Amino acid sequence: MKVVALVGMAGSGKSEVSRVFERAGYKRVRFGDVTDEEVAKRGLKLNEANEKLVREALRIEHGPAVYAELSMPKIDAYLGKSNVIIDGLYSWEEYLVLSKKYAGDLLLILVHSSPRTRYTRLAGRRIRPLTKDEAEGRDAAEIENMNKGGPIAMADYVLINEASVDEMKSNAERIIDILR
């Protein structure tokens, strides 16, 4: 069984790509669910400011690999039955934990879109839309504070997502075919 992790900046299309993998039989683990659950647990409203607060607090309290560590029981449970797609690997430390645990079974896919494309998508989201300033701030935090460049550099595959949803789905399906 394989563990495939999607890495990319906010708005690149990781969640859409993960849905294509789900339709192909992969079980989805979304690291962002850890944030959403913790925001709710703390009784906060789900918005960018509170998500950022929780993301940073969790990493300060539990270390930079906390999302991978908290998600591994779910990954392990799914691996007994199917391949796993991780929606949203964020840090070098998460990558190191996963690569040690899943060794030769871990593959990274970089989902890449230009900042202009991503910011347009993020502004148009129905759930958790971001302004351009919020999106730029999130980019800076992910690059400067979360060591996101490392997993991006280690990607086994690159999916460029600049065009239509249909083209993105087709490109994701090609990668799934390669992985079979």
PyMOL commands that set and color helices and strands:
alter all, ss='L'
color gray80, all
select helices_A, chain A and resi 14-23+32-41+48-62+66-79+92-105+115-123+132-144+149-153+165-179
alter helices_A, ss='H'
color red, helices_A
select strands_A, chain A and resi 3-7+27-30+84-87+106-112+157-160
alter strands_A, ss='S'
color yellow, strands_A
deselect
rebuild
show_as cartoon
